[in-house]
Amino acid sequence: MNLPIGLTLSRIVLVPLLIVFLISSSRVNVLIAAAIFLLAAVTDWLDGAIARRRNQVTTLGAMLDPVADKLLVAAALVSLLQINRVAAWMVVVIIGRELAVSGLRAVAATVGVIVPASRLAKGKTVGQYVAITMLIVEKGIESAPFHAVATGVLWVAVVLTVVSGADYFYRFFRKADYRAIVPDEERWS
């Protein structure tokens, strides 16, 4: 196991700790939850940077990294939903997009099409991380102006989530030979 994979695995290990501290009612635990989330978010950037710099990009790392990212975001959002800091429909949109894109990438791989992350998708990730961090911190602040800013950032993250998801599908269908994916009797004429 190399350092980038270790960082990815640490992100997965941090998820249960994040949940425990996030759903707690203590203000100190809110700060700990925010610190855990930020640490996990930094490992997301760090593992990729180290893997590329050290030429340690592996198939295992490429498979584990998006799983760790999605697990972190989903766990944080579901926990925030549990404590009434985010609307259920927003959680469904964000997690649904992540599942849809993962499924699309799996289908794309079976037909030999690679759909790499775009700048838009990377912006989506940053937007989600910033919004989630602000929503975690908001639990301990109770300030109307901060709530308004956190809500605005969350809306931006949701829009980026939807637009980047649509972009993945657009880029896939532009690259893929649709006939190679769907049998003739199921294809629209």
C-alpha positions as a Markdown table, in Angstrom:
| # | Residue | x | y | z |
|---|---|---|---|---|
| 1 | Met | 0.0 | 0.0 | 0.0 |
| 2 | Asn | 1.3 | 3.4 | -0.9 |
| 3 | Leu | 0.7 | 6.8 | 0.8 |
| 4 | Pro | -2.0 | 8.0 | -1.6 |
| 5 | Ile | -4.1 | 4.8 | -1.0 |
| 6 | Gly | -3.4 | 5.3 | 2.8 |
| 7 | Leu | -4.8 | 8.8 | 2.6 |
| 8 | Thr | -7.9 | 7.6 | 0.7 |
| 9 | Leu | -8.5 | 4.8 | 3.3 |
| 10 | Ser | -8.1 | 7.4 | 6.1 |
| 11 | Arg | -10.9 | 9.4 | 4.5 |
| 12 | Ile | -13.1 | 6.3 | 4.7 |
| 13 | Val | -12.1 | 5.7 | 8.3 |
| 14 | Leu | -12.9 | 9.4 | 9.2 |
| 15 | Val | -16.6 | 9.0 | 8.0 |
| 16 | Pro | -17.9 | 7.3 | 11.2 |
| 17 | Leu | -16.1 | 9.8 | 13.4 |
| 18 | Leu | -17.6 | 12.6 | 11.4 |
| 19 | Ile | -21.1 | 11.2 | 11.9 |
| 20 | Val | -20.7 | 10.8 | 15.6 |
| 21 | Phe | -19.5 | 14.3 | 16.2 |
| 22 | Leu | -21.9 | 15.9 | 13.7 |
| 23 | Ile | -25.1 | 14.5 | 15.2 |
| 24 | Ser | -24.0 | 15.3 | 18.8 |
| 25 | Ser | -25.6 | 18.3 | 20.5 |
| 26 | Ser | -22.3 | 19.8 | 21.9 |
| 27 | Arg | -20.8 | 22.9 | 20.3 |
| 28 | Val | -17.3 | 21.5 | 20.9 |
| 29 | Asn | -18.3 | 18.5 | 18.9 |
| 30 | Val | -19.5 | 20.7 | 16.0 |
| 31 | Leu | -16.0 | 22.1 | 15.8 |
| 32 | Ile | -14.5 | 18.6 | 15.9 |
| 33 | Ala | -16.9 | 17.5 | 13.2 |
| 34 | Ala | -15.9 | 20.5 | 11.0 |
| 35 | Ala | -12.2 | 19.7 | 11.6 |
| 36 | Ile | -12.7 | 16.1 | 10.7 |
| 37 | Phe | -14.6 | 17.0 | 7.5 |
| 38 | Leu | -11.9 | 19.6 | 6.5 |
| 39 | Leu | -9.2 | 17.0 | 7.2 |
| 40 | Ala | -11.0 | 14.4 | 5.0 |
| 41 | Ala | -11.5 | 17.0 | 2.2 |
| 42 | Val | -7.8 | 17.9 | 2.3 |
| 43 | Thr | -6.9 | 14.2 | 1.9 |
| 44 | Asp | -9.1 | 14.1 | -1.2 |
| 45 | Trp | -6.8 | 16.7 | -2.8 |
| 46 | Leu | -3.6 | 15.4 | -1.3 |
| 47 | Asp | -3.9 | 11.8 | -2.3 |
| 48 | Gly | -4.3 | 12.7 | -6.0 |
| 49 | Ala | -1.5 | 15.2 | -5.9 |
| 50 | Ile | 0.9 | 12.8 | -4.2 |
| 51 | Ala | 0.0 | 9.9 | -6.5 |
| 52 | Arg | 0.7 | 12.1 | -9.6 |
| 53 | Arg | 3.9 | 13.6 | -8.2 |
| 54 | Arg | 5.3 | 10.2 | -7.2 |
| 55 | Asn | 3.9 | 8.4 | -10.2 |
| 56 | Gln | 1.9 | 6.1 | -7.8 |
| 57 | Val | -1.4 | 6.2 | -9.6 |
| 58 | Thr | -2.9 | 2.8 | -9.3 |
| 59 | Thr | -6.1 | 1.0 | -10.3 |
| 60 | Leu | -7.0 | 0.4 | -6.7 |
| 61 | Gly | -6.4 | 4.1 | -5.9 |
| 62 | Ala | -8.5 | 5.2 | -8.9 |
| 63 | Met | -11.3 | 2.9 | -7.8 |
| 64 | Leu | -11.2 | 3.8 | -4.1 |
| 65 | Asp | -10.9 | 7.6 | -4.4 |
| 66 | Pro | -14.3 | 8.3 | -5.8 |
| 67 | Val | -15.9 | 5.8 | -3.4 |
| 68 | Ala | -14.3 | 7.6 | -0.5 |
| 69 | Asp | -15.4 | 11.0 | -1.8 |
| 70 | Lys | -19.0 | 9.9 | -2.3 |
| 71 | Leu | -19.1 | 8.2 | 1.1 |
| 72 | Leu | -17.8 | 11.3 | 2.8 |
| 73 | Val | -20.3 | 13.6 | 1.1 |
| 74 | Ala | -23.2 | 11.3 | 1.5 |
| 75 | Ala | -22.5 | 10.6 | 5.2 |
| 76 | Ala | -22.1 | 14.3 | 5.9 |
| 77 | Leu | -25.3 | 15.2 | 4.0 |
| 78 | Val | -27.4 | 12.5 | 5.7 |
| 79 | Ser | -26.1 | 13.6 | 9.1 |
| 80 | Leu | -27.0 | 17.2 | 8.3 |
| 81 | Leu | -30.4 | 16.0 | 7.2 |
| 82 | Gln | -30.8 | 14.2 | 10.5 |
| 83 | Ile | -30.2 | 17.4 | 12.4 |
| 84 | Asn | -32.4 | 19.5 | 10.1 |
| 85 | Arg | -29.6 | 21.6 | 8.5 |
| 86 | Val | -30.3 | 20.6 | 4.8 |
| 87 | Ala | -33.5 | 19.9 | 2.8 |
| 88 | Ala | -34.1 | 16.3 | 2.0 |
| 89 | Trp | -34.6 | 17.0 | -1.8 |
| 90 | Met | -31.1 | 18.6 | -1.9 |
| 91 | Val | -29.6 | 15.5 | -0.3 |
| 92 | Val | -31.4 | 13.3 | -2.8 |
| 93 | Val | -30.3 | 15.4 | -5.8 |
| 94 | Ile | -26.7 | 15.4 | -4.7 |
| 95 | Ile | -26.5 | 11.7 | -3.8 |
| 96 | Gly | -28.6 | 10.7 | -6.8 |
| 97 | Arg | -26.2 | 12.6 | -9.1 |
| 98 | Glu | -23.2 | 10.8 | -7.6 |
| 99 | Leu | -24.8 | 7.4 | -8.0 |
| 100 | Ala | -25.9 | 8.2 | -11.6 |
| 101 | Val | -22.4 | 9.4 | -12.6 |
| 102 | Ser | -20.8 | 6.3 | -11.0 |
| 103 | Gly | -23.1 | 4.1 | -12.9 |
| 104 | Leu | -22.4 | 6.0 | -16.1 |
| 105 | Arg | -18.7 | 5.6 | -15.6 |
| 106 | Ala | -19.1 | 1.9 | -15.0 |
| 107 | Val | -21.1 | 1.5 | -18.3 |
| 108 | Ala | -18.6 | 3.7 | -20.1 |
| 109 | Ala | -15.7 | 1.5 | -19.0 |
| 110 | Thr | -17.5 | -1.6 | -20.4 |
| 111 | Val | -17.6 | 0.0 | -23.8 |
| 112 | Gly | -14.1 | 1.4 | -23.7 |
| 113 | Val | -15.1 | 5.1 | -23.1 |
| 114 | Ile | -13.2 | 7.1 | -20.5 |
| 115 | Val | -15.2 | 10.0 | -19.1 |
| 116 | Pro | -12.6 | 11.9 | -17.0 |
| 117 | Ala | -13.6 | 14.5 | -14.3 |
| 118 | Ser | -14.0 | 17.9 | -15.8 |
| 119 | Arg | -13.2 | 21.3 | -14.3 |
| 120 | Leu | -16.9 | 21.6 | -13.7 |
| 121 | Ala | -17.0 | 18.4 | -11.7 |
| 122 | Lys | -14.0 | 19.5 | -9.7 |
| 123 | Gly | -15.8 | 22.8 | -9.0 |
| 124 | Lys | -18.8 | 20.8 | -7.9 |
| 125 | Thr | -16.7 | 18.9 | -5.4 |
| 126 | Val | -15.2 | 22.1 | -4.0 |
| 127 | Gly | -18.7 | 23.7 | -3.8 |
| 128 | Gln | -20.0 | 20.7 | -2.0 |
| 129 | Tyr | -17.1 | 20.7 | 0.5 |
| 130 | Val | -17.5 | 24.4 | 1.2 |
| 131 | Ala | -21.3 | 24.1 | 1.6 |
| 132 | Ile | -21.0 | 21.1 | 3.9 |
| 133 | Thr | -18.3 | 22.7 | 6.0 |
| 134 | Met | -20.4 | 25.9 | 6.4 |
| 135 | Leu | -23.5 | 23.9 | 7.3 |
| 136 | Ile | -21.6 | 22.0 | 9.9 |
| 137 | Val | -20.2 | 25.2 | 11.4 |
| 138 | Glu | -23.6 | 26.8 | 11.2 |
| 139 | Lys | -24.9 | 24.3 | 13.7 |
| 140 | Gly | -22.7 | 25.9 | 16.4 |
| 141 | Ile | -23.2 | 29.6 | 15.3 |
| 142 | Glu | -26.9 | 30.3 | 15.0 |
| 143 | Ser | -26.4 | 33.5 | 13.0 |
| 144 | Ala | -29.0 | 34.7 | 10.4 |
| 145 | Pro | -26.3 | 36.2 | 8.1 |
| 146 | Phe | -24.1 | 33.1 | 8.3 |
| 147 | His | -27.2 | 31.0 | 7.6 |
| 148 | Ala | -28.0 | 33.0 | 4.5 |
| 149 | Val | -24.4 | 32.7 | 3.2 |
| 150 | Ala | -24.4 | 28.9 | 3.9 |
| 151 | Thr | -27.7 | 28.5 | 2.2 |
| 152 | Gly | -26.5 | 30.4 | -0.8 |
| 153 | Val | -23.3 | 28.3 | -1.1 |
| 154 | Leu | -25.4 | 25.2 | -0.8 |
| 155 | Trp | -27.6 | 26.3 | -3.7 |
| 156 | Val | -24.5 | 26.9 | -5.8 |
| 157 | Ala | -23.3 | 23.4 | -4.9 |
| 158 | Val | -26.6 | 21.9 | -5.9 |
| 159 | Val | -26.6 | 23.8 | -9.3 |
| 160 | Leu | -23.0 | 22.7 | -9.9 |
| 161 | Thr | -24.0 | 19.1 | -9.0 |
| 162 | Val | -26.8 | 19.0 | -11.5 |
| 163 | Val | -25.0 | 20.8 | -14.3 |
| 164 | Ser | -21.8 | 18.7 | -13.9 |
| 165 | Gly | -23.9 | 15.5 | -13.9 |
| 166 | Ala | -25.6 | 16.5 | -17.1 |
| 167 | Asp | -22.2 | 17.3 | -18.6 |
| 168 | Tyr | -21.0 | 13.8 | -17.8 |
| 169 | Phe | -23.9 | 12.3 | -19.6 |
| 170 | Tyr | -23.5 | 14.7 | -22.5 |
| 171 | Arg | -19.8 | 13.9 | -22.9 |
| 172 | Phe | -20.4 | 10.2 | -22.6 |
| 173 | Phe | -23.1 | 10.1 | -25.3 |
| 174 | Arg | -21.0 | 12.4 | -27.5 |
| 175 | Lys | -18.1 | 9.9 | -27.3 |
| 176 | Ala | -19.9 | 6.6 | -27.2 |
| 177 | Asp | -21.3 | 4.7 | -30.0 |
| 178 | Tyr | -24.9 | 4.3 | -28.7 |
| 179 | Arg | -25.5 | 1.3 | -30.9 |
| 180 | Ala | -22.7 | -0.6 | -29.1 |
| 181 | Ile | -24.5 | -0.1 | -25.8 |
| 182 | Val | -28.2 | -0.7 | -26.6 |
| 183 | Pro | -29.5 | -3.7 | -28.5 |
| 184 | Asp | -31.3 | -3.0 | -31.8 |
| 185 | Glu | -34.7 | -3.9 | -30.5 |
| 186 | Glu | -34.4 | -1.4 | -27.6 |
| 187 | Arg | -33.0 | 1.5 | -29.7 |
| 188 | Trp | -35.2 | 4.4 | -30.5 |
| 189 | Ser | -35.5 | 4.8 | -34.3 |
